[in-house]
């Protein structure tokens, strides 16, 4: 039986909450806890973040090259995320942490690519494209949930291990709930022959790479930057839930106001420029105001860019959308690997934030040409 539009949207919502909120971003709110409890340095944190991003890149590349059944890929990805998240909290070996974060990143890429392709295709066929906002709001929900958990644990003076273990069990429970519905996931036309990418599609790939580089620095280090500038540990921990709530709300609002990809590239360009300004606000405004506005600005734009970019990919590539989405995700992952390494090499947040702003602006302006990838003039 084909799932209803509501079932598809809610399953996509929960899948992305696990894949991105936990598999990709759980490390961000836990990093300050690990700095205090495990003696983790900024540089070591940057290497762990890049390990996750490297796995994400390899996972995206494998999604391009392999013909994977959508249902099997999503199920395997979610189960891997749950188990690797649990495992980080059960060991104190840095090399093993690196390996586990690579695996979690790999699995997250599979889930993002195949859940996005399945949900966008199914909701389009069911004439409910606006529900895409619900699907992508799952990322913000997962981020906010992980952040709120860490706020509670910091306030309770709990060890960092508890955060990984609790999030691992949450991911496992969510995967169990979705297991049967995910068994029916598929994308129409996925067996069609691969078409060569159109020239305009490479613009999408390059702009998405710039997005990956630019957003990765604030999204990885906002809580740690707040810890550096603010005295109250509970207060700095609040910035990550704020980031997630902004992401949650923005996708729903944008999908409701622009339920189709008609304004996709224009919307993407404008929102990425907003992000370019947001990432440098901590350089301009020190303390609560700069970090808070940056968290809102980056949180309120990064999932809008993700959702809009993947919808434009689907409109451009049709039945080959999963492969174009995977190529864009691989480019994104390449960019985001470099971002934390800038911080790791300099051992300072500020050069990285400045570089992020410049790269984001350049990537946004690459979207400016007046024709879309298929050659039709933009609306």
KOLLUM-172135 format. One line per field, with one value per residue (C-alpha): x, y, z; residue number from 1. Coordinates in steps of 0.02 Angstrom, whole numbers, plus 50000, padded with zeros to 5 digits. Each point is the difference from the previous one (the first is absolute). Layout:
! residues N
u <- [X|...] $
v <- [Y|...] $
w <- [Z|...] $
nuro <- [NUM|...] $
This chain:
! residues 379
u <- [50000|50064|50024|49892|50077|49991|50086|50137|50028|50006|50114|50116|49992|50054|50131|50086|49986|50104|50117|50044|49950|50091|50111|50071|49978|49996|50185|49972|49906|50101|50168|50003|49957|50144|50117|49961|49981|50121|50128|49963|50089|49930|50120|49947|49819|50031|50077|49851|49882|50098|49998|49811|50003|50121|49880|49860|50100|50037|49818|49941|50126|49942|49821|50054|50093|49891|49825|49925|49822|49929|49919|50156|50114|49891|49977|50186|50047|49884|50055|50183|49972|49915|50136|50150|49925|49979|50177|50082|49931|50071|50183|50137|50115|50024|50044|49840|49900|50069|49950|49824|49972|50054|49871|49864|50038|49996|49830|49931|50038|49905|49849|49998|50017|49876|49871|50002|49980|49862|49901|50011|49950|49857|49930|50004|49906|49875|49976|50061|50167|49980|50024|50184|50016|49946|50129|50147|49939|50053|50181|49964|49895|50143|50126|49888|49963|50184|50040|49864|50060|50176|49934|49916|50154|50116|49882|49999|50190|49983|50150|50018|49980|49817|49960|50066|49914|49832|50004|50050|49850|49887|50061|49974|49822|49955|50073|49895|49841|50033|50064|49842|49957|50178|49987|49880|50111|50044|50030|49906|50110|50155|50046|50011|50164|50114|50002|50153|49993|49949|50122|49885|49997|50186|49957|49884|50138|50129|49880|49955|50185|50020|49849|50081|50161|49916|49872|50112|50101|49857|49897|50145|50066|49858|49986|50189|50016|49865|50093|50155|49910|49868|50020|49838|50009|49811|49986|50124|49919|49836|50067|49991|49814|49972|50090|49891|49836|50042|50034|49837|49892|50084|49971|49815|49974|50096|49919|49829|50035|50094|49938|50081|50174|49945|50103|50130|50163|49948|49948|50161|50107|49914|50000|50184|50045|49906|50105|50159|49959|49943|50162|50105|49885|50107|50145|49897|49899|50088|49908|49818|49933|50124|49993|49811|49966|50125|49914|49832|50067|50096|49868|49862|50086|50097|49850|49912|50152|50003|49815|50002|50159|49934|49831|50090|50103|49842|49922|50160|50043|49831|50023|50187|49970|50075|50166|50003|49950|50141|50124|49944|50012|50176|50050|49922|50098|50162|49972|49954|50154|50109|49902|50043|50178|50025|49955|50108|50154|49982|49932|49889|49818|50015|50101|49882|49844|50070|50046|49827|49914|50102|49976|49813|49981|50099|49898|49837|50049|50039|49812|49963|49988|49826|49970|49969|50093|49870|50015|49833|49999|49977|49833] $
v <- [50000|50173|50112|50156|50173|50030|49835|50038|50175|49943|49854|50116|50123|49870|49924|50167|50040|49844|50013|50183|50051|49851|49918|50162|50133|49914|50038|50188|50022|49860|50078|50125|49858|49897|50149|50010|49815|49916|50141|50009|50146|50112|49918|49823|50052|50065|49834|49903|50115|49976|49811|50006|50111|49881|49855|50109|50030|49815|49958|50127|49937|49822|50056|50065|49844|49862|49950|49986|49952|50154|49904|49898|50153|50100|49857|49957|50183|50029|49841|50045|50174|49930|49872|50114|50138|49879|49936|50173|50012|49829|50032|50126|49959|50149|49893|49899|50162|50053|49834|50005|50179|49951|49860|50115|50128|49866|49939|50177|50035|49845|50048|50182|49957|49856|50072|50166|49913|49886|50133|50135|49873|49926|50167|50065|49848|50018|50186|50055|50088|50124|49856|50003|50134|49874|49874|50121|50074|49834|50058|50152|49894|49876|50140|50087|49837|49954|50176|50003|49832|50070|50156|49886|49892|50150|50072|49831|49989|49833|49924|50019|49811|50012|50114|49878|49851|50089|50060|49827|49921|50138|49963|49814|50026|50114|49876|49860|50105|50039|49830|49933|50161|50017|49826|50075|50147|50016|50132|49996|49971|49958|49863|50117|50026|50134|50163|50111|50152|50159|50146|50095|49853|50025|50176|49919|49882|50139|50115|49857|49970|50183|49979|49849|50093|50158|49925|49866|50117|50084|49840|49905|50131|50116|49921|49994|50182|50047|49903|50101|50168|49965|49945|49905|49821|49980|50166|49954|49830|50085|50063|49829|49973|50177|49951|49845|50090|50129|49859|49913|50155|50065|49844|49992|50185|49998|49838|50074|50165|49922|49820|49973|50025|50145|50126|49874|50077|50178|49944|49901|50149|50121|49884|49954|50185|50017|49856|50086|50150|49894|49902|50157|50079|49934|50099|50159|49980|49917|49898|49950|50111|49947|49814|50000|50090|49888|49844|50064|50055|49841|49887|50088|49983|49837|49883|50120|49989|49810|49980|50125|49930|49821|50054|50091|49842|49896|50122|50002|49815|49913|49811|50025|50116|49881|50003|50190|50017|49882|50101|50161|49916|49940|50177|50066|49873|50048|50181|49963|49892|50151|50117|49925|49968|50188|50016|49851|50069|50176|49944|50154|50024|50172|49965|49857|50107|50132|49869|49922|50165|50033|49824|50005|50165|49939|49840|50097|50116|49848|49968|50170|49953|50025|49823|49841|49835|49944|50159|50077|50179|50020|50058] $
w <- [50000|49952|50154|50013|49977|50187|50038|49872|50072|50181|49960|49905|50145|50127|49885|49973|50186|50034|49850|50017|50176|50075|49869|49935|50133|50170|50020|49995|50165|50082|49952|50145|50119|49930|50014|50185|50041|49880|49976|49813|49916|49863|49878|50049|49987|49825|49949|50068|49905|49840|50026|49998|49846|49913|50030|49934|49840|49974|50033|49872|49870|50028|49971|49829|49948|50073|49948|50173|50047|50086|50143|50039|49995|50119|50123|50001|50022|50148|50089|49977|50071|50155|50036|49968|50108|50143|49977|50016|50177|50045|49957|50040|49854|49883|49848|50025|50016|49831|49921|50075|49943|49823|50000|50066|49865|49865|50059|50015|49817|49946|50103|49942|49816|49994|50121|49904|49832|50064|50092|49864|49867|50102|50057|49821|49936|50143|49956|50173|49963|50143|50123|49951|50133|50130|49938|50009|50165|50074|49994|50108|50117|50023|50028|50126|50090|50015|50057|50134|50064|50017|50089|50126|50021|50021|50130|50089|49993|49909|49909|49813|49976|50054|49853|49869|50080|50018|49819|49940|50085|49931|49823|50025|50063|49853|49875|50075|49985|49815|49946|49916|49907|49936|49925|49871|49952|49815|49867|49836|49849|50101|49877|49851|49910|50070|49904|49988|50112|49910|50013|50117|50119|50035|50060|50127|50054|50022|50092|50115|50034|50051|50114|50082|50036|50062|50116|50076|50110|50095|50005|50078|50118|50055|50174|50020|49946|50124|50135|49960|50017|50134|50180|50035|49928|49992|49908|49863|49981|49953|49834|49915|50037|49936|49839|49982|50034|49867|49876|50049|49974|49843|49894|50041|49964|49835|49937|50037|49912|49853|49981|49830|49929|49889|50097|50054|49942|50044|50173|50022|49948|50118|50150|49977|50002|50164|50068|49939|50108|50148|50018|50029|50129|50145|49925|50001|50160|50145|50130|50009|49862|49865|50040|50022|49836|49911|50069|49939|49831|49960|50078|49906|49831|49991|49983|49882|49886|50019|49962|49856|49924|50001|49929|49858|49972|49986|49877|49897|49996|50008|50019|50025|50148|50129|49907|49983|50182|50046|49895|50085|50170|49958|49950|50160|50101|49914|50046|50179|50028|49964|50114|50171|49942|49979|50184|50045|49910|50070|50169|49990|49948|49923|49839|49963|50019|49882|49870|50017|49963|49843|49929|50034|49909|49848|49992|50010|49859|49890|49999|49924|49812|49933|49938|50099|49969|49875|49898|50051|50060|50185|50065] $
nuro <- [1|2|3|4|5|6|7|8|9|10|11|12|13|14|15|16|17|18|19|20|21|22|23|24|25|26|27|28|29|30|31|32|33|34|35|36|37|38|39|40|41|42|43|44|45|46|47|48|49|50|51|52|53|54|55|56|57|58|59|60|61|62|63|64|65|66|67|68|69|70|71|72|73|74|75|76|77|78|79|80|81|82|83|84|85|86|87|88|89|90|91|92|93|94|95|96|97|98|99|100|101|102|103|104|105|106|107|108|109|110|111|112|113|114|115|116|117|118|119|120|121|122|123|124|125|126|127|128|129|130|131|132|133|134|135|136|137|138|139|140|141|142|143|144|145|146|147|148|149|150|151|152|153|154|155|156|157|158|159|160|161|162|163|164|165|166|167|168|169|170|171|172|173|174|175|176|177|178|179|180|181|182|183|184|185|186|187|188|189|190|191|192|193|194|195|196|197|198|199|200|201|202|203|204|205|206|207|208|209|210|211|212|213|214|215|216|217|218|219|220|221|222|223|224|225|226|227|228|229|230|231|232|233|234|235|236|237|238|239|240|241|242|243|244|245|246|247|248|249|250|251|252|253|254|255|256|257|258|259|260|261|262|263|264|265|266|267|268|269|270|271|272|273|274|275|276|277|278|279|280|281|282|283|284|285|286|287|288|289|290|291|292|293|294|295|296|297|298|299|300|301|302|303|304|305|306|307|308|309|310|311|312|313|314|315|316|317|318|319|320|321|322|323|324|325|326|327|328|329|330|331|332|333|334|335|336|337|338|339|340|341|342|343|344|345|346|347|348|349|350|351|352|353|354|355|356|357|358|359|360|361|362|363|364|365|366|367|368|369|370|371|372|373|374|375|376|377|378|379] $
